[in-house]
Structure formats: C-alpha cells, structure tokens
Amino acid sequence: MTQPKTAVIRSDLDIVIARTMARDAAKALGFGAIDQARIATAVSELARNIFLYAGTGNVSVKEIERSGRKGIEIVCEDQGPGIANVDLVMQDGYSTSRGMGMGLPGAKRLMDEFNIRSQEGVGTTITCRKWRG
C-alpha cells in the first residue's frame, strides 16, 4: 500500500467502512491480530467522532517508514466546529455525548503516536501512528 486509502465519513455505515479499511491495511502491513484490533478500534472511535461532532470528514490510512521501522498512519480530518479545549477532551472520563465510547484518550492509548490539531470554527485533524513490533 503506497498510496493512502481514504474513507469519507457521512453516516454510521462509513464508520464501519473506515474501520474495515484500517484493519485490512494493518493486516496487509503485517500487524498481528491484536494490533489489527487496536488500530480498527481507534479508527472506529475517531470516525464516530467525525460523524457525531462534524457531520462529515475523511479518514486516510497509509503505510509509513521511519528509521527502518514500518508502521501505519491514520489521519482523521473534518471541517467541523473544532475542539475548544483539547486538554479537557483528552481527560479520561470526559464526554460531551454522554456516550459509552472510550473517547479520544482511549484511542490514544491504542496507538503509539497521537496528535490533535484543532481550531474552533475551522475543524480538527488527528494524526495517529502504530509501529510494527
């Protein structure tokens, strides 16, 4: 997989598509079953956030390499309302939807690297990476 694969998020079905796309990419890159599940779960949570809070956005998945290590990079982007307080939403137990999702902190724990860029009124971009063991 050299070109990024992208799923447009506009519905609940698109969340499933993004999750499956990420799991399939992780498998193709040689990740074990546990890491495949971690990656798919993180993508599911991030795609759900796009749908719930922005309405629409994109999830892109691509292979990466750094210092001879191979991994997967997931970029989730939306042009939604943005996150007013990133530190607050990254606290365990914080929820704006009263949902039982694991939220952004849970998605972060499943990945090796996790970065949020958000600006109110502009949107949010989350980039996360998982490195092959």
DSSP file (Angstrom, degrees, kcal/mol; ACC not computed):
  #  RESIDUE AA STRUCTURE BP1 BP2  ACC     N-H-->O    O-->H-N    N-H-->O    O-->H-N    TCO  KAPPA ALPHA  PHI   PSI    X-CA   Y-CA   Z-CA
    1    1 A M              0   0    0      0, 0.0    62,-0.6     0, 0.0     4,-0.1   0.000 360.0 360.0 360.0 103.0    0.0    0.0    0.0
    2    2 A T        +     0   0    0     60,-0.1    61,-0.0     2,-0.1     0, 0.0   0.800 360.0  61.6-101.3 -38.0    1.9    3.0   -1.2
    3    3 A Q  S    S-     0   0    0      1,-0.1    60,-0.1    59,-0.1    58,-0.1  -0.685  94.6-105.8 -87.5 142.8   -1.0    5.5   -1.8
    4    4 A P        -     0   0    0      0, 0.0     2,-0.4     0, 0.0    58,-0.2  -0.360  27.8-138.5 -63.1 146.6   -3.2    6.5    1.1
    5    5 A K  E     -A   61   0A   0     56,-2.7    56,-2.8    -4,-0.1     2,-0.4  -0.901  22.1-160.9-104.3 139.1   -6.6    4.9    1.2
    6    6 A T  E     -A   60   0A   0     -2,-0.4     2,-0.4    54,-0.2    54,-0.2  -0.956  14.8-165.5-128.3 139.3   -9.4    7.2    2.2
    7    7 A A  E     -A   59   0A   0     52,-2.7    52,-2.4    -2,-0.4     2,-0.5  -0.984  19.1-138.6-117.7 131.8  -13.0    6.8    3.5
    8    8 A V  E     -A   58   0A   0     -2,-0.4     2,-0.7    50,-0.2    50,-0.2  -0.785  17.7-142.9 -88.2 130.1  -15.4    9.7    3.5
    9    9 A I  E     +A   57   0A   0     48,-3.2    48,-1.3    -2,-0.5     3,-0.1  -0.851  50.4 127.5-100.8 114.5  -17.4    9.8    6.8
   10   10 A R  S    S+     0   0    0     -2,-0.7     2,-0.3     1,-0.3    -1,-0.2   0.389  70.7  19.1-137.3  -9.0  -21.1   10.8    6.3
   11   11 A S  S  > S-     0   0    0      1,-0.1     4,-1.0     0, 0.0    -1,-0.3  -0.928  84.5 -91.6-154.3 173.2  -23.0    8.0    8.0
   12   12 A D  H >> S+     0   0    0     -2,-0.3     4,-1.3     1,-0.2     3,-0.6   0.882 123.0  57.5 -59.3 -39.0  -22.8    5.1   10.5
   13   13 A L  H 3> S+     0   0    0      1,-0.2     4,-2.1     2,-0.2    -1,-0.2   0.872  99.8  57.7 -60.9 -37.2  -22.0    2.8    7.6
   14   14 A D  H 3> S+     0   0    0      1,-0.2     4,-2.6     2,-0.2    -1,-0.2   0.816 100.0  58.5 -64.7 -30.0  -19.0    4.9    6.7
   15   15 A I  H <X S+     0   0    0     -4,-1.0     4,-2.3    -3,-0.6    -1,-0.2   0.922 107.7  46.4 -62.8 -44.0  -17.6    4.3   10.3
   16   16 A V  H  X S+     0   0    0     -4,-1.3     4,-2.6     2,-0.2    -2,-0.2   0.897 111.4  52.0 -64.3 -41.2  -17.7    0.6    9.6
   17   17 A I  H  X S+     0   0    0     -4,-2.1     4,-2.5     2,-0.2    -2,-0.2   0.922 110.9  47.1 -61.6 -44.9  -16.1    1.1    6.2
   18   18 A A  H  X S+     0   0    0     -4,-2.6     4,-2.3     2,-0.2    -2,-0.2   0.908 112.3  50.3 -63.9 -42.0  -13.2    3.2    7.7
   19   19 A R  H  X S+     0   0    0     -4,-2.3     4,-2.4     2,-0.2    -2,-0.2   0.928 113.1  45.3 -61.3 -46.6  -12.7    0.6   10.5
   20   20 A T  H  X S+     0   0    0     -4,-2.6     4,-2.8     1,-0.2     5,-0.2   0.899 111.1  53.4 -65.0 -41.8  -12.6   -2.3    8.0
   21   21 A M  H  X S+     0   0    0     -4,-2.5     4,-2.2    -5,-0.2    -1,-0.2   0.914 111.4  46.1 -58.9 -44.8  -10.2   -0.3    5.7
   22   22 A A  H  X S+     0   0    0     -4,-2.3     4,-2.5     2,-0.2    -2,-0.2   0.914 113.3  48.4 -66.5 -43.9   -7.8    0.3    8.6
   23   23 A R  H  X S+     0   0    0     -4,-2.4     4,-2.4     2,-0.2    -2,-0.2   0.931 112.6  48.4 -62.8 -45.4   -7.9   -3.3    9.8
   24   24 A D  H  X S+     0   0    0     -4,-2.8     4,-2.3     1,-0.2    -1,-0.2   0.891 112.3  49.1 -62.4 -40.1   -7.3   -4.6    6.2
   25   25 A A  H  X S+     0   0    0     -4,-2.2     4,-1.6    -5,-0.2    -1,-0.2   0.913 110.9  50.1 -65.6 -42.4   -4.4   -2.2    5.8
   26   26 A A  H  <>S+     0   0    0     -4,-2.5     5,-2.5     1,-0.2     4,-0.2   0.907 111.3  48.9 -62.3 -42.0   -2.9   -3.2    9.1
   27   27 A K  H ><5S+     0   0    0     -4,-2.4     3,-1.6     1,-0.2    -1,-0.2   0.924 109.7  51.4 -63.2 -44.5   -3.2   -6.9    8.2
   28   28 A A  H 3<5S+     0   0    0     -4,-2.3    -1,-0.2     1,-0.3    -2,-0.2   0.795 107.2  54.9 -62.8 -28.6   -1.6   -6.2    4.8
   29   29 A L  T 3<5S-     0   0    0     -4,-1.6    -1,-0.3    -5,-0.1    -2,-0.2   0.434 123.6-104.0 -86.7   0.6    1.3   -4.5    6.5
   30   30 A G  T < 5 +     0   0    0     -3,-1.6    -3,-0.2     1,-0.3     2,-0.2   0.631  64.8 154.8  90.8  14.2    2.0   -7.5    8.7
   31   31 A F      < -     0   0    0     -5,-2.5    -1,-0.3    -6,-0.2   101,-0.1  -0.498  44.5-114.0 -71.3 144.9    0.5   -6.4   12.0
   32   32 A G     >  -     0   0    0     -2,-0.2     4,-2.5     1,-0.1     5,-0.2  -0.195  32.8 -95.5 -71.7 171.0   -0.7   -9.2   14.3
   33   33 A A  H  > S+     0   0    0      1,-0.2     4,-2.1     2,-0.2     5,-0.1   0.853 122.3  52.0 -59.4 -39.1   -4.3   -9.8   15.2
   34   34 A I  H  > S+     0   0    0      2,-0.2     4,-2.2     1,-0.2    -1,-0.2   0.937 112.4  44.2 -66.7 -45.9   -4.2   -7.8   18.4
   35   35 A D  H  > S+     0   0    0      2,-0.2     4,-2.7     1,-0.2     5,-0.2   0.866 110.1  56.5 -67.5 -34.3   -2.7   -4.7   16.8
   36   36 A Q  H  X S+     0   0    0     -4,-2.5     4,-2.6     1,-0.2    -1,-0.2   0.931 109.4  46.5 -58.3 -44.2   -5.1   -5.0   14.0
   37   37 A A  H  X S+     0   0    0     -4,-2.1     4,-2.4     2,-0.2    -2,-0.2   0.898 111.6  51.0 -66.1 -40.4   -7.9   -4.9   16.5
   38   38 A R  H  X S+     0   0    0     -4,-2.2     4,-2.4     2,-0.2    -2,-0.2   0.939 112.7  45.6 -61.3 -46.9   -6.4   -1.9   18.3
   39   39 A I  H  X S+     0   0    0     -4,-2.7     4,-2.5     1,-0.2     5,-0.2   0.931 113.8  48.7 -62.7 -46.9   -6.0    0.0   15.1
   40   40 A A  H  X S+     0   0    0     -4,-2.6     4,-2.3    -5,-0.2    -1,-0.2   0.888 111.8  49.9 -61.9 -39.7   -9.5   -0.8   14.0
   41   41 A T  H  X S+     0   0    0     -4,-2.4     4,-2.2     2,-0.2    -1,-0.2   0.917 110.9  48.5 -66.6 -43.9  -11.0    0.2   17.3
   42   42 A A  H  X S+     0   0    0     -4,-2.4     4,-2.5     1,-0.2    -2,-0.2   0.931 112.7  48.2 -61.3 -45.4   -9.1    3.5   17.4
   43   43 A V  H  X S+     0   0    0     -4,-2.5     4,-3.0     1,-0.2     5,-0.3   0.899 109.2  53.8 -63.3 -40.2  -10.3    4.3   13.8
   44   44 A S  H  X S+     0   0    0     -4,-2.3     4,-2.2    -5,-0.2    -1,-0.2   0.924 111.1  45.8 -59.6 -44.9  -13.8    3.4   14.7
   45   45 A E  H  X S+     0   0    0     -4,-2.2     4,-2.0     2,-0.2    -2,-0.2   0.919 115.1  46.2 -64.7 -44.5  -13.8    5.8   17.7
   46   46 A L  H  X S+     0   0    0     -4,-2.5     4,-1.9     2,-0.2    -2,-0.2   0.902 113.4  48.5 -68.1 -40.6  -12.2    8.6   15.6
   47   47 A A  H  X S+     0   0    0     -4,-3.0     4,-2.3     2,-0.2    -1,-0.2   0.892 109.4  53.6 -65.5 -38.9  -14.6    8.1   12.7
   48   48 A R  H  X S+     0   0    0     -4,-2.2     4,-3.0    -5,-0.3     5,-0.2   0.905 106.9  52.2 -61.8 -40.7  -17.6    8.1   15.1
   49   49 A N  H  X>S+     0   0    0     -4,-2.0     4,-2.7     2,-0.2     5,-0.6   0.902 107.5  52.0 -62.3 -40.7  -16.4   11.5   16.5
   50   50 A I  I  X>S+     0   0    0     -4,-1.9     4,-2.3     1,-0.2     5,-1.7   0.958 113.8  43.9 -57.3 -50.3  -16.2   12.9   13.0
   51   51 A F  I  <5S+     0   0    0     -4,-2.3     4,-0.3     3,-0.2    -2,-0.2   0.917 118.5  42.8 -62.7 -45.7  -19.8   11.8   12.3
   52   52 A L  I  <5S+     0   0    0     -4,-3.0    -1,-0.2    -5,-0.2    -2,-0.2   0.898 128.3  24.1 -69.4 -41.8  -21.2   12.9   15.7
   53   53 A Y  I  <5S+     0   0    0     -4,-2.7    -3,-0.2    -5,-0.2    -2,-0.2   0.738 135.5  24.1-103.4 -25.6  -19.4   16.3   16.0
   54   54 A A  I  <<S-     0   0    0     -4,-2.3     2,-0.3    -5,-0.6    -3,-0.2   0.634  84.5-138.6-113.7 -21.6  -18.6   17.4   12.5
   55   55 A G  S   <S+     0   0    0     -5,-1.7     2,-0.3    -4,-0.3    -4,-0.1  -0.141  79.0  25.2  89.8 -40.9  -21.2   15.6   10.4
   56   56 A T        +     0   0    0     -2,-0.3    23,-0.6    -6,-0.2     2,-0.3  -0.991  66.7 125.4-153.9 155.7  -18.6   14.7    7.7
   57   57 A G  E     -AB   9  78A   0    -48,-1.3   -48,-3.2    -2,-0.3     2,-0.3  -0.964  45.0 -87.1 176.1-168.6  -14.9   14.3    7.2
   58   58 A N  E     -AB   8  77A   0     19,-2.5    19,-2.6    -2,-0.3     2,-0.5  -0.946  14.6-159.4-129.7 147.1  -12.2   11.9    6.0
   59   59 A V  E     -AB   7  76A   0    -52,-2.4   -52,-2.7    -2,-0.3     2,-0.4  -0.992  18.5-172.2-122.3 120.7  -10.2    9.0    7.4
   60   60 A S  E     -AB   6  75A   0     15,-2.8    15,-2.4    -2,-0.5     2,-0.4  -0.910   5.0-166.6-116.2 143.0   -7.0    8.2    5.5
   61   61 A V  E     +AB   5  74A   0    -56,-2.8   -56,-2.7    -2,-0.4     2,-0.3  -0.988  14.9 161.6-129.0 133.6   -4.7    5.3    6.1
   62   62 A K  E     - B   0  73A   0     11,-2.1    11,-3.0    -2,-0.4     2,-0.3  -0.994  38.8-106.1-150.1 158.3   -1.2    4.8    4.7
   63   63 A E  E     - B   0  72A   0    -62,-0.6     2,-0.3    -2,-0.3     9,-0.2  -0.591  39.1-172.9 -78.5 142.1    2.0    2.9    5.2
   64   64 A I  E     - B   0  71A   0      7,-2.3     7,-2.4    -2,-0.3     2,-0.3  -0.914  12.2-160.7-132.8 161.8    4.9    4.7    6.8
   65   65 A E  E     + B   0  70A   0     -2,-0.3     2,-0.3     5,-0.2     5,-0.2  -0.990  11.1 172.0-144.3 136.5    8.5    4.0    7.5
   66   66 A R  E >  S- B   0  69A   0      3,-2.3     3,-2.2    -2,-0.3    -2,-0.0  -0.959  73.2 -13.4-146.1 124.8   10.9    5.7    9.9
   67   67 A S  T 3  S-     0   0    0     -2,-0.3     3,-0.1     1,-0.3    -1,-0.0   0.863 129.4 -51.7  52.8  40.5   14.4    4.6   10.7
   68   68 A G  T 3  S+     0   0    0      1,-0.3     2,-0.4     0, 0.0    -1,-0.3   0.416 113.0 120.2  80.7  -2.7   13.8    1.2    9.1
   69   69 A R  E <   -B   66   0A   0     -3,-2.2    -3,-2.3    64,-0.0     2,-0.3  -0.775  52.7-145.0 -96.4 139.7   10.6    0.6   11.1
   70   70 A K  E     +B   65   0A   0     -2,-0.4    62,-2.8    -5,-0.2     2,-0.3  -0.775  30.7 145.9-102.3 148.8    7.3    0.1    9.2
   71   71 A G  E     -BC  64 131A   0     -7,-2.4    -7,-2.3    -2,-0.3     2,-0.4  -0.884  41.4 -98.3-158.9-170.5    4.0    1.3   10.5
   72   72 A I  E     -BC  63 130A   0     58,-2.5    58,-2.1    -2,-0.3     2,-0.4  -0.974  23.4-157.8-127.2 139.7    0.6    2.7    9.7
   73   73 A E  E     -BC  62 129A   0    -11,-3.0   -11,-2.1    -2,-0.4     2,-0.5  -0.973   4.6-167.0-120.1 131.8   -0.5    6.3    9.8
   74   74 A I  E     -BC  61 128A   0     54,-3.1    54,-2.7    -2,-0.4     2,-0.5  -0.974   1.2-169.4-118.5 128.3   -4.2    7.3   10.2
   75   75 A V  E     -BC  60 127A   0    -15,-2.4   -15,-2.8    -2,-0.5     2,-0.5  -0.979   0.3-170.1-119.6 122.6   -5.3   10.9    9.6
   76   76 A C  E     +BC  59 126A   0     50,-2.8    50,-2.7    -2,-0.5     2,-0.4  -0.959  13.6 177.6-114.3 120.7   -8.8   11.9   10.5
   77   77 A E  E     +BC  58 125A   0    -19,-2.6   -19,-2.5    -2,-0.5     2,-0.3  -0.949   8.3 164.1-128.4 142.5   -9.9   15.3    9.3
   78   78 A D  E     -BC  57 124A   0     46,-2.0    46,-0.8    -2,-0.4   -21,-0.2  -0.970  36.4-139.6-146.6 164.9  -13.0   17.4    9.5
   79   79 A Q        +     0   0    0    -23,-0.6    44,-0.2    -2,-0.3   -22,-0.1  -0.244  62.9 129.1-114.2  40.8  -14.2   20.9    9.0
   80   80 A G  S    S-     0   0    0     44,-0.1   -26,-0.2   -24,-0.1     3,-0.1   0.168  80.2 -67.2 -81.0-159.6  -16.5   20.8   12.0
   81   81 A P  S    S-     0   0    0      0, 0.0    40,-2.4     0, 0.0    41,-0.2   0.630  72.7-132.1 -71.4 -13.3  -16.8   23.2   14.9
   82   82 A G        -     0   0    0     38,-0.3     2,-0.6    39,-0.2    42,-0.1  -0.090  26.1 -73.1  82.1 170.6  -13.3   22.3   16.3
   83   83 A I        -     0   0    0     40,-0.3     3,-0.4     1,-0.1    37,-0.2  -0.927  33.5-161.3-109.5 118.3  -12.4   21.4   19.9
   84   84 A A  S    S+     0   0    0     -2,-0.6     2,-0.4     1,-0.3    -1,-0.1   0.885  85.8  22.1 -67.0 -39.6  -12.4   24.4   22.3
   85   85 A N     >  +     0   0    0      1,-0.1     4,-1.9     2,-0.0    -1,-0.3  -0.811  61.9 179.5-135.8  92.6  -10.3   22.7   24.9
   86   86 A V  H  > S+     0   0    0     -2,-0.4     4,-1.3    -3,-0.4    -1,-0.1   0.885  84.8  57.0 -61.0 -40.7   -8.1   19.8   23.7
   87   87 A D  H  4 S+     0   0    0      1,-0.2    -1,-0.2     2,-0.2     3,-0.2   0.893 107.3  49.5 -58.6 -39.8   -6.7   19.2   27.2
   88   88 A L  H >4 S+     0   0    0     -3,-0.3     3,-1.7     1,-0.2    -1,-0.2   0.936 109.7  48.6 -66.0 -47.4  -10.2   18.7   28.6
   89   89 A V  H 3< S+     0   0    0     -4,-1.9    15,-0.4     1,-0.3    -1,-0.2   0.701 105.0  61.1 -69.8 -16.2  -11.3   16.2   25.9
   90   90 A M  T 3< S+     0   0    0     -4,-1.3     2,-0.3    -5,-0.2    -1,-0.3   0.424  82.2 104.4 -87.9   1.5   -8.1   14.2   26.4
   91   91 A Q  S X  S-     0   0    0     -3,-1.7     3,-1.8    -4,-0.1    13,-0.1  -0.665  82.8-107.6 -82.5 136.1   -9.0   13.5   30.1
   92   92 A D  T 3  S+     0   0    0     -2,-0.3     3,-0.1     1,-0.2    -1,-0.1  -0.369 103.9  22.1 -59.1 137.0  -10.3   10.0   30.9
   93   93 A G  T 3  S+     0   0    0      1,-0.3     2,-0.3     9,-0.2    -1,-0.2   0.272  87.7 131.7  89.8 -11.5  -14.0   10.0   31.6
   94   94 A Y    <   +     0   0    0     -3,-1.8     2,-0.3    -6,-0.2    -1,-0.3  -0.578  27.7 166.9 -76.3 134.7  -14.8   13.3   29.8
   95   95 A S        -     0   0    0     -2,-0.3    -3,-0.0    -3,-0.1    -6,-0.0  -0.982  31.5-174.1-148.8 136.4  -17.7   13.0   27.4
   96   96 A T  S    S+     0   0    0     -2,-0.3    -1,-0.1     1,-0.1    -2,-0.0   0.589  94.8  45.7 -97.5 -15.5  -19.8   15.6   25.6
   97   97 A S  S    S-     0   0    0      2,-0.1     3,-0.1     0, 0.0    -1,-0.1   0.386 100.9-125.6-108.4   3.2  -22.3   13.0   24.3
   98   98 A R        +     0   0    0      1,-0.2     2,-0.1     2,-0.0    -3,-0.0   0.750  63.7 148.6  55.6  23.8  -22.8   11.0   27.5
   99   99 A G        -     0   0    0      1,-0.1    -1,-0.2     2,-0.0    -2,-0.1  -0.291  60.3-126.3 -83.5 171.0  -21.8    8.0   25.4
  100  100 A M        +     0   0    0     -3,-0.1    -1,-0.1    -2,-0.1    -2,-0.0   0.269  67.2 126.5 -99.7   9.3  -20.0    4.9   26.5
  101  101 A G  S    S-     0   0    0      1,-0.1     3,-0.1   -56,-0.0    -3,-0.0  -0.193  71.4-120.2 -61.8 161.1  -17.3    5.3   23.9
  102  102 A M     >  -     0   0    0      1,-0.2     4,-1.4     2,-0.1    -9,-0.2   0.584  48.8-152.6 -82.7  -8.0  -13.7    5.3   25.1
  103  103 A G  H  >  -     0   0    0      1,-0.2     4,-1.9     2,-0.2    -1,-0.2  -0.013  40.6 -45.9  69.4-174.3  -13.2    8.7   23.7
  104  104 A L  H  > S+     0   0    0    -15,-0.4     4,-2.6     1,-0.2    -1,-0.2   0.866 134.1  57.3 -64.5 -38.7  -10.0   10.3   22.4
  105  105 A P  H  > S+     0   0    0      0, 0.0     4,-2.1     0, 0.0    -1,-0.2   0.909 108.2  48.4 -60.4 -38.6   -7.9    9.2   25.4
  106  106 A G  H  X S+     0   0    0     -4,-1.4     4,-1.3     2,-0.2    -2,-0.2   0.913 110.9  49.4 -65.7 -43.1   -8.9    5.6   24.7
  107  107 A A  H  X S+     0   0    0     -4,-1.9     4,-0.7     1,-0.2     3,-0.3   0.903 110.0  52.7 -61.9 -40.1   -8.0    5.9   21.0
  108  108 A K  H >< S+     0   0    0     -4,-2.6     3,-1.0     1,-0.2    -1,-0.2   0.907 105.3  53.9 -61.7 -42.0   -4.7    7.5   22.0
  109  109 A R  H 3< S+     0   0    0     -4,-2.1    -1,-0.2     1,-0.2    -2,-0.2   0.804 104.5  55.9 -63.2 -28.8   -3.8    4.5   24.3
  110  110 A L  H 3< S+     0   0    0     -4,-1.3    -1,-0.2    -3,-0.3     2,-0.2   0.675 106.1  58.8 -77.5 -17.2   -4.4    2.1   21.4
  111  111 A M  S << S-     0   0    0     -3,-1.0    19,-0.2    -4,-0.7     3,-0.1  -0.651  76.0-133.1-111.2 166.0   -1.9    3.9   19.2
  112  112 A D  S    S+     0   0    0     17,-2.1     2,-0.4     1,-0.2    18,-0.2   0.819  94.1  24.8 -86.3 -34.3    1.9    4.6   19.6
  113  113 A E  E     +D  129   0A   0     16,-2.0    16,-1.9     2,-0.0     2,-0.3  -0.983  66.5 177.4-132.7 143.8    1.7    8.3   18.5
  114  114 A F  E     +D  128   0A   0     -2,-0.4     2,-0.4    14,-0.2    14,-0.2  -0.946   0.9 175.2-152.3 122.5   -1.3   10.6   18.7
  115  115 A N  E     -D  127   0A   0     12,-2.4    12,-2.4    -2,-0.3     2,-0.5  -0.996  10.2-162.8-135.3 132.9   -1.6   14.3   17.7
  116  116 A I  E     -D  126   0A   0     -2,-0.4     2,-0.5    10,-0.2    10,-0.2  -0.958   6.6-178.5-115.8 129.9   -4.6   16.6   17.7
  117  117 A R  E     +D  125   0A   0      8,-2.7     8,-3.1    -2,-0.5     2,-0.4  -0.994  19.1 163.8-120.7 122.1   -4.7   19.9   15.8
  118  118 A S  E     -D  124   0A   0     -2,-0.5     2,-0.4     6,-0.2     6,-0.2  -0.999  19.7-174.9-143.4 141.4   -8.0   21.7   16.3
  119  119 A Q  E >>  -D  123   0A   0      4,-2.4     3,-2.3    -2,-0.4     4,-2.3  -0.991  35.5-110.7-136.5 127.5   -9.2   25.2   15.7
  120  120 A E  T 34 S+     0   0    0     -2,-0.4   -38,-0.3     1,-0.3   -37,-0.0  -0.295 103.7  10.5 -57.6 134.1  -12.7   26.4   16.7
  121  121 A G  T 34 S+     0   0    0    -40,-2.4    -1,-0.3     1,-0.1   -39,-0.2   0.377 125.4  64.8  79.9  -4.4  -14.7   27.2   13.6
  122  122 A V  T <4 S-     0   0    0     -3,-2.3     2,-0.3     1,-0.2    -2,-0.2   0.740  98.5-113.1-115.9 -46.0  -12.2   25.6   11.3
  123  123 A G  E  <  - D   0 119A   0     -4,-2.3    -4,-2.4   -44,-0.2     2,-0.4  -0.839  23.0 -80.5 136.7-174.0  -12.0   21.9   12.2
  124  124 A T  E     -CD  78 118A   0    -46,-0.8   -46,-2.0    -2,-0.3     2,-0.4  -0.978  21.6-167.6-134.5 140.2   -9.9   19.1   13.6
  125  125 A T  E     -CD  77 117A   0     -8,-3.1    -8,-2.7    -2,-0.4     2,-0.5  -0.993   7.0-171.8-127.3 124.5   -7.1   16.9   12.4
  126  126 A I  E     -CD  76 116A   0    -50,-2.7   -50,-2.8    -2,-0.4     2,-0.5  -0.972   1.5-171.2-115.5 125.9   -6.0   13.9   14.3
  127  127 A T  E     +CD  75 115A   0    -12,-2.4   -12,-2.4    -2,-0.5     2,-0.3  -0.972  11.1 172.0-115.9 125.0   -2.9   12.0   13.2
  128  128 A C  E     -CD  74 114A   0    -54,-2.7   -54,-3.1    -2,-0.5     2,-0.3  -0.973  10.8-163.9-134.9 151.5   -2.0    8.7   14.8
  129  129 A R  E     -CD  73 113A   0    -16,-1.9   -17,-2.1    -2,-0.3   -16,-2.0  -0.963   8.8-163.7-134.8 148.1    0.6    6.0   14.1
  130  130 A K  E     -C   72   0A   0    -58,-2.1   -58,-2.5    -2,-0.3     2,-0.4  -1.000  16.6-147.9-129.6 131.1    1.2    2.5   15.1
  131  131 A W  E     -C   71   0A   0     -2,-0.4     2,-0.3   -60,-0.2   -60,-0.3  -0.783  23.3-110.4-101.2 141.4    4.6    0.9   14.6
  132  132 A R              0   0    0    -62,-2.8   -62,-0.2    -2,-0.4  -101,-0.1  -0.530 360.0 360.0 -71.3 132.1    5.0   -2.8   13.8
  133  133 A G              0   0    0     -2,-0.3    -1,-0.1   -64,-0.1   -62,-0.1   0.459 360.0 360.0 -62.9 360.0    6.6   -4.6   16.7
